[in-house]
């Protein structure tokens, strides 16, 4: 179920990027049938993810979500002819390996879970984090790669905490029933929709690799952090395991830097080529609006 979920999410990410590229100045992707296809793929991935959380521990299900980016890069090359460069592949590999190592060192889930007060605090902290990241992305609108990374990070946080609340719901079905978990289900719905919209916006102008890698890494890291703090989980092998986990985090961060750097370099090269290319004979120089929408 984890593998099928990752495959569905990867296909959705590719379709979302295509919609973002073809979108005009008005950002209304829901008018495009293809975007609804991406929503369907995301929904299928979410259902499979929920089922996986019901049968498996958070520390196993979340790291397997990193396979989304492993599937997405070759799928993009095969389906839409968009080949990632060597730097992107190295960055994706580093991010995936680092994330897998980091979460593989996380111990088995504890028997505890967050109470009502802790869940309320988690919602507040999550909302504040997403708001700050989205605000920073708005301020960085002139730098598409940075903007996309910040929006993707916000989407990753939203998706990760949505998975945490999904796990809470599945754990408490026997004791509280479905009706008793309406507030938690509402949190899952809001975070899932918010993560979808934020990730969609992150692809606009930033490509596929860097935003998808950011979402793929931030999502399980956020969920694992909550698992350690509120579910009684921890790193294996004591101090040595903690040091190894931090090293894996550095490797994953290095992969994200490689992905973002390549995307920024690609945008800079494309801009230089557009500026150097002569316009058609007799054409007037392009104004600011044409340059921005070209």
C-alpha atoms as one frame of an Amber mdcrd trajectory, in Angstrom:
protein
   0.000   0.000   0.000   2.898   2.373   0.698   4.450   1.664  -2.715   1.139
   2.165  -4.540   0.525   5.379  -2.594   3.946   6.766  -3.550   3.299   5.924
  -7.206  -0.047   7.756  -7.173   1.466  10.821  -5.514   4.304  10.902  -8.064
   1.858  10.826 -10.976  -0.195  13.600  -9.367   2.906  15.756  -8.915   3.777
  15.472 -12.610   0.264  16.470 -13.677   0.251  19.372 -11.194   3.476  20.730
 -12.628   2.095  20.593 -16.170  -1.025  22.481 -15.087   1.116  25.098 -13.350
   3.228  25.602 -16.482   0.215  26.002 -18.751  -1.684  28.268 -16.367  -2.112
  31.899 -17.319  -1.727  34.948 -15.046  -4.926  34.025 -13.153  -4.141  31.039
 -10.911  -7.327  28.954 -11.263  -6.144  25.362 -11.775  -9.539  23.899 -10.836
 -10.823  24.983 -14.243  -8.540  22.412 -15.862  -9.699  18.760 -16.157  -6.096
  17.625 -15.808  -5.897  19.229 -12.375  -8.901  17.224 -11.245  -7.087  14.148
 -12.509  -4.209  15.105 -10.213  -6.687  15.530  -7.369  -7.998  12.025  -8.047
  -4.474  10.607  -7.981  -3.750  12.459  -4.760  -6.997  11.126  -3.309  -6.090
   7.563  -4.253  -2.658   8.016  -2.722  -4.232   9.427   0.426  -6.624   6.477
   0.809  -3.767   4.004   0.416  -1.720   6.050   2.871  -4.508   5.974   5.468
  -4.850   2.210   5.093  -1.104   1.824   5.482  -1.189   3.924   8.657  -3.980
   1.735  10.008  -1.876  -1.405   9.589   1.684  -0.107  10.041   3.609   2.187
  12.392   4.149   5.852  11.566   7.928   5.378  11.497   7.586   2.762   8.740
   4.845   4.298   6.591   6.224   7.852   6.483   9.789   7.075   5.305   8.436
   4.879   2.491   6.683   8.013   1.242  10.139   9.204   0.158   9.802   6.798
  -2.760   7.507   9.416  -4.341  10.488  11.329  -5.663  12.240   8.145  -6.746
   9.209   7.332  -8.918   8.570  10.913 -10.067  11.859  11.677 -11.819  11.868
   8.667 -14.192   8.110   8.989 -14.721   8.555  12.631 -15.767  11.311  11.645
 -18.196   9.198   8.831 -19.653   5.789  10.513 -19.829   6.520  14.173 -20.578
  10.094  14.021 -21.849  11.479  16.168 -19.040  14.849  14.754 -18.118  16.490
  15.795 -14.873  20.185  16.618 -14.920  22.909  14.728 -13.129  22.857  17.242
 -10.272  19.122  16.711  -9.771  19.563  12.948  -9.671  22.386  13.237  -7.132
  20.309  15.620  -5.046  17.234  13.381  -5.197  19.328  10.361  -4.243  20.973
  12.200  -1.351  17.638  13.508  -0.067  16.001  10.095  -0.283  18.897   8.174
   1.258  19.345  10.745   4.009  15.647  10.716   4.829  15.446   6.931   4.783
  18.461   6.694   7.077  17.093   9.337   9.432  13.746   7.654   9.875  15.198
   4.140   9.870  17.022   5.129  13.048  13.749   6.131  14.711  12.677   3.541
  17.263   9.399   1.661  17.321   6.277   3.698  18.107   5.408   3.997  21.775
   2.115   3.099  23.312   1.174   6.684  24.126  -0.399   9.439  22.110  -1.280
  13.117  22.403  -4.169  14.102  24.645  -6.722  16.806  23.785  -4.517  19.652
  25.057  -1.496  18.417  23.136  -3.542  18.020  19.969  -4.817  21.592  20.286
  -1.277  22.876  20.784  -0.116  20.859  17.783  -2.788  22.469  15.600  -1.734
  25.955  16.736   1.972  25.324  16.148   1.280  23.768  12.755  -0.913  26.665
  11.656   1.693  29.210  12.752   4.481  27.338  10.942   2.532  27.083   7.703
   1.554  30.770   7.938   5.168  31.889   8.430   6.462  29.765   5.547   3.696
  30.944   3.207   4.355  34.559   4.201   8.065  34.149   3.494   7.199  32.634
   0.100   5.029  35.658  -0.692   7.931  37.948   0.163  10.246  35.934  -2.123
   7.944  36.106  -5.168  10.789  37.418  -7.355  12.816  34.260  -6.779  10.746
  31.322  -8.101  13.047  28.589  -6.754  13.102  30.045  -3.237   9.362  30.738
  -3.336   8.658  27.207  -4.524  10.837  25.720  -1.797   9.102  27.676   0.948
   5.637  26.789  -0.322   6.679  23.149  -0.650   8.005  23.187   2.920   4.674
  24.583   4.126   2.847  21.906   2.169   5.125  19.236   3.604   4.393  20.371
   7.154   0.656  20.330   6.440   0.807  16.850   4.911   3.010  15.497   7.714
   0.759  16.700  10.521  -2.289  15.509   8.594  -0.717  12.040   8.680  -0.163
  12.397  12.422  -3.841  13.180  12.989  -4.790  10.342  10.656  -2.763   8.009
  12.852  -4.497   9.447  15.932  -7.901   8.774  14.350  -7.049   5.196  13.397
  -5.703   4.484  16.883  -8.786   5.829  18.646 -11.498   4.277  16.463 -12.172
   1.550  19.018 -12.374   3.872  22.021 -13.952   7.072  20.708 -15.751   5.937
  17.582 -15.985   7.952  14.377 -18.386  10.643  15.652 -16.147  11.381  18.619
 -13.300  12.197  16.270 -14.995  14.795  14.107 -12.630  17.598  15.281  -9.565
  15.497  14.435 -11.069  14.529  11.076 -11.718  18.216  10.354  -8.048  18.967
  11.080  -7.012  16.197   8.674  -9.280  17.610   5.952  -8.055  21.209   6.365
  -4.377  20.229   6.429  -4.741  17.857   3.481  -6.475  20.471   1.307  -4.022
  23.154   2.420  -1.063  20.900   1.633  -2.509  20.143  -1.808  -2.952  23.820
  -2.697   0.458  24.798  -1.312   2.230  22.034  -3.206   0.366  22.980  -6.393
   1.492  26.592  -6.015   5.082  25.503  -5.314   5.494  23.964  -8.784   4.733
  27.229 -10.555   8.062  28.517 -11.834  10.134  26.149  -9.699   9.830  22.939
 -11.702   9.244  19.455 -10.347  12.414  18.246  -8.650  13.096  20.797  -5.901
   9.506  21.338  -4.628   8.721  17.619  -4.741  11.934  16.757  -2.884  11.136
  19.389  -0.267   7.614  18.062   0.293   8.927  14.495   0.320  11.513  15.255
   3.008   9.634  17.760   5.179   6.471  15.644   5.337   7.939  12.584   7.135
  10.418  14.634   9.150   7.552  16.693  10.601   5.557  13.531  11.317   8.566
  11.794  12.892   9.299  14.824  15.072   5.762  14.708  16.434   6.065  10.956
  16.877   9.183  11.432  19.002   7.684  14.286  21.010   4.134  13.004  21.561
   4.134   9.270  20.862   7.126   8.337  23.005   9.382   7.419  20.081  13.140
   7.939  19.962  16.310   7.150  18.050  17.794   3.706  18.212  21.272   2.892
  19.503  21.427   5.744  22.009  23.975   8.500  21.437  25.485   6.801  18.395
  22.041   6.558  16.796  21.369  10.237  17.477  24.654  11.238  15.815  23.882
   9.029  12.818  20.388  10.493  12.568  21.762  14.040  12.533  24.242  13.008
   9.840  21.401  11.633   7.734  19.586  14.945   8.176  22.625  16.784   6.830
  22.746  14.463   3.812  19.057  15.089   3.085  19.543  18.871   3.412  22.516
  18.678   1.040  20.348  16.913  -1.513  17.753  19.679  -1.312  20.447  22.313
  -1.797  21.688  20.526  -4.936  18.173  20.327  -6.343  17.406  23.981  -5.625
  20.773  25.186  -6.946  20.329  23.366 -10.239  16.825  24.746 -10.675  17.989
  28.311  -9.994  20.845  27.868 -12.475  18.437  26.505 -15.101  16.111  29.498
 -14.656  19.036  31.926 -14.930  20.262  30.291 -18.154  16.770  30.315 -19.668
  16.348  34.005 -18.807  19.681  34.868 -20.411  18.712  33.026 -23.586  15.371
  34.826 -23.789  17.053  38.195 -23.351  19.701  37.391 -25.953  17.243  36.029
 -28.543  16.353  38.685 -31.172  12.656  39.463 -31.601  10.826  39.212 -34.944
  11.533  41.873 -37.478   9.570  45.021 -36.906   8.415  43.903 -33.495   8.383
  46.406 -30.694  10.426  45.737 -27.565   8.550  43.670 -25.025   7.243  45.586
 -22.047   7.350  44.507 -18.406   4.077  42.581 -18.670   5.263  40.630 -21.721
   8.570  39.877 -20.066   6.859  38.630 -16.958   4.380  36.410 -18.807   6.727
  35.270 -21.578
